[in-house]
Amino acid sequence: MNPNRRNFLRHASALSASGLAYRLGGMAGLSALAGNAAAQTAPSDYKALVCVFLFGGVDGNSVLIPYDSAGYAQYAAVRTPGSGIQLAQSALLPIQPASTSTPFGLHPNLGELQGLFNQKKLAFLANVGTLNAPTSKANYQAERPDSLYSHSDQQRQWQSSISDGLSRTGWGGRIADKVAALNGATTFPVVTSIAGTNLFITGEAANPLALPVSGGIGLKGFNSGAQSSARLAALQQLLALDTGNTFIKGASAISAQAISLSGIVTPILASTTSAVSGFFAGQNSSIAQQLQQVAKLIEARAQIGLKRQVFFVSLGSFDTHSNELNTLSTLFGQLSPALKSLHDATVQLGVSDQVTTFSLSDFGRTFQPASGGGSDHAWGNHHFVMGGAVKGGDLYGRYPTLVLAGPDDAEKEGRWIPTTAVDQYGATLARWFGVADADMAQVFPNLASFGNSNLGFLG
């Protein structure tokens, strides 16, 4: 086959197989026709990464705030009561990182994260962002990433870890490529998205699976019964025909894979006897429904037969140029309990030490308030990492100095220059997941530009 056509088909299948599976519909009847996966013993060395992407650029300055008198005074000097985005010190949820004498306060709607932090099941990573090289005010103009404050470009850079050019793949997909061999002969995708197709899940070889926020997947019009069985058999015969056309053959393979996957996935997602569904009871938000799908798939790891899985979920509307206080209260009020439910589900399943959940976002937001009770696009941001393997109850990285035009401000609006790179953040997760040191440069091509590739937040 022509190499260009082979590459086209491989990358097309990485997107189209998942897209087709997503569009197959919600009919559970196909599961009986396609057959269920054989029961297996859950692998003892199972591990999962769960990426939670917060689209729009979450305001880290409203997530993690100094709680001591001097630190809060710096915060309140810029985010004044009249700014419309000040969080009162008395409303903050206090936490004490183990490695610093400075206490911090969390947004008042992150109560579940406060509890997980105090239980040492969650940690924060301060001031992480896209970087081409270690950067300071002195070399900021020379080293700044491409299109630094653009939503689409920074989403792409966070998902690819490439900040000085385009990338066809994301670091979640490249991780999946490197650990695929650990899964043996199974054809079930390493990567599953409950938030559509995106760059993060796209690898060179890995074919990601995209699933709906609720329900299973199946072929519409294929109900149970003899006629449906005959119809499915006829379809499968058509897909197996060799037309001699490379593109038709590729499309047929994608369709056949999607049908096969539906027979495995639909019974799992449509199950009414799941032991984890109760943890999400009463939560109707999209992020809760997405994480419930993730929990069900982790619960069914024995049927799926994978030793490694990467999941992608998302929550949007964090582009808070105005009305930030109300927007964040709503979004954090959805996110925090949903994350706690996922953690509790992994405890119930006995895999809390084997599942690590982490956040990404476009960028941080300006420390300086914007008119209309909001904030503008910025750079470095604070993120969370959750799970039983996390060395929780601590703050990793260096928290910025909260001074406009100060030593950590790229300009004069409080756009923090990251002191930790996405590459270092991702490499710490990848190493725990099983990516060999020899493969790390292929997953994170710019990692060698930064001194420390293990930030220490995972055991």
C-alpha positions, 0 to 999 in steps of 0.5 A, spaced: 500 500 500 502 507 498 505 509 505 501 516 504 494 512 504 496 507 509 498 514 514 491 517 512 487 510 513 491 510 520 489 517 522 482 517 519 481 511 523 483 514 529 478 519 529 472 515 525 472 509 528 470 513 535 466 518 531 462 512 528 461 508 534 459 515 537 453 516 532 451 508 532 445 510 536 443 508 543 440 501 541 442 496 547 439 491 542 445 490 538 449 487 544 445 481 544 446 480 537 454 482 537 455 478 543 458 479 550 465 479 552 467 473 555 468 474 563 475 474 565 479 476 572 481 483 572 488 484 571 492 485 578 496 491 575 491 495 572 492 502 571 487 508 569 489 515 567 483 520 567 484 527 564 479 532 566 479 538 561 476 544 563 475 548 557 475 556 557 481 557 561 479 556 569 481 561 573 486 558 578 486 565 582 479 563 584 481 556 586 487 556 590 488 563 594 493 564 600 490 564 606 495 567 611 494 574 613 499 577 608 498 573 602 490 574 603 492 581 603 496 581 597 490 578 593 485 583 596 489 589 594 488 587 587 481 583 587 478 588 591 471 587 593 469 592 588 472 588 582 466 583 583 470 577 583 473 577 590 472 571 594 472 573 602 477 570 606 472 567 611 468 564 605 475 560 603 476 553 605 482 552 608 488 547 607 495 546 609 500 543 604 505 539 608 511 542 605 509 549 606 508 553 612 503 557 608 496 555 608 491 556 602 484 557 601 480 553 596 474 556 592 467 555 597 464 550 592 470 545 592 468 542 599 469 535 596 476 537 594 478 540 600 476 533 604 480 529 599 486 534 600 485 533 607 485 525 606 491 526 602 488 523 596 489 529 592 494 534 591 495 541 587 500 543 582 502 550 582 503 555 576 504 550 570 503 551 563 505 551 556 513 552 555 518 552 550 524 552 555 524 555 562 522 562 562 523 568 566 521 575 565 528 576 562 527 571 556 519 571 555 519 575 549 524 570 546 521 564 549 513 565 549 509 559 546 506 560 539 499 564 540 499 564 547 493 567 549 488 564 544 483 558 546 484 554 540 492 554 540 493 553 547 488 547 548 492 544 542 498 546 546 496 543 552 493 537 549 499 535 545 505 538 549 508 542 543 508 549 543 512 551 537 509 548 532 503 543 530 502 536 532 498 531 529 498 527 536 496 528 543 500 526 549 494 522 551 494 518 545 502 517 545 502 514 552 497 509 549 501 508 543 507 506 548 503 502 553 499 498 548 503 492 548 502 491 556 494 490 554 496 483 550 492 481 544 486 485 546 483 490 540 479 494 545 482 501 545 486 504 550 483 511 550 476 512 551 473 519 550 466 521 553 467 528 550 468 527 543 474 526 539 480 531 540 487 532 539 489 529 546 486 522 545 490 521 538 496 517 537 500 514 531 497 507 532 492 508 538 484 508 535 480 512 540 473 510 542 468 516 543 462 514 547 456 518 549 455 522 555 449 517 557 447 510 555 450 505 550 452 505 543 448 500 538 446 500 531 439 503 530 434 499 527 437 493 529 432 490 535 433 483 538 430 477 534 431 473 528 430 478 522 435 483 526 440 477 527 439 476 519 440 483 518 446 484 522 449 477 519 448 480 512 451 487 514 457 483 517 458 480 510 458 486 506 463 489 511 468 483 509 468 484 502 474 485 498 472 491 493 480 492 492 479 500 494 483 502 499 478 507 502 472 503 502 476 497 505 478 502 511 471 504 512 469 497 512 474 496 517 472 502 521 465 500 521 466 492 523 470 495 529 465 499 531 460 494 531 464 489 535 465 494 540 458 496 541 457 489 543 462 489 549 460 497 551 453 497 551 451 492 556 456 495 561 454 502 560 446 500 560 447 495 566 442 497 571 446 493 576 452 497 576 455 497 583 458 504 582 452 508 579 449 510 586 455 514 588 453 519 582 445 519 584 442 526 584 447 529 580 445 531 573 451 535 570 454 533 564 461 532 568 458 527 573 454 523 567 461 523 564 465 520 570 459 515 571 461 512 564 468 512 566 467 509 573 462 503 569 468 502 564 473 501 570 468 497 574 468 492 567 475 492 566 475 484 567 470 484 561 474 489 557 481 485 558 485 491 558 491 493 563 492 500 561 486 505 560 486 513 558 480 516 559 478 524 557 472 528 560 471 535 559 467 541 563 466 547 559 464 555 560 470 557 564 471 563 559 469 568 565 470 575 562 464 577 566 459 574 571 465 570 574 463 569 581 456 566 579 459 562 573 464 558 577 460 557 583 455 553 578 461 549 575 465 548 581 458 546 584 458 540 579 465 538 578 467 537 586 462 532 587 462 529 581 470 528 582 469 525 589 464 520 586 469 518 582 474 517 587 469 513 592 467 509 586 474 507 585 475 505 593 468 501 592 472 497 586 478 496 590 482 500 585 483 507 588 491 506 588 490 504 580 486 510 578 489 517 577 485 523 575 488 530 573 486 536 570 488 540 564 485 547 561 487 552 556 490 557 560 490 561 567 486 568 567 489 574 569 489 576 576 487 583 575 480 583 574 476 585 568 470 589 567 464 586 568 466 582 574 470 577 570 478 576 568 482 575 561 486 570 558 492 569 561 498 563 562 500 559 568 495 555 572 494 551 578 491 544 577 489 538 581 491 531 581 487 525 585 487 518 587 490 513 592 497 513 589 497 521 589 502 523 595 496 528 597 495 533 602 501 537 599 502 543 593 507 541 588 511 547 584 512 554 586 506 558 587 507 565 584 508 572 587 501 575 587 503 582 585 502 585 578 508 587 574 512 583 579 517 577 578 512 572 576 508 577 571 509 576 564 506 583 563 502 587 568 495 584 568 497 578 572 499 573 567 503 568 571 509 565 567 509 558 568 514 555 573 512 548 571 511 545 564 506 541 561 511 536 559 514 535 566 506 534 569 505 529 563 511 525 564 510 524 571 503 521 570 506 517 564 512 514 568 507 512 573 502 509 568 508 505 565 511 509 560 519 507 560 524 512 561 527 510 554 520 512 551 519 518 554 522 523 549 517 520 544 511 522 548 514 529 550 519 531 545 521 537 549 522 534 555 529 534 555 529 542 555 526 542 563 531 539 568 526 535 572 521 530 569 518 527 575 515 532 580 514 527 585 506 527 586 505 520 585 508 514 589 
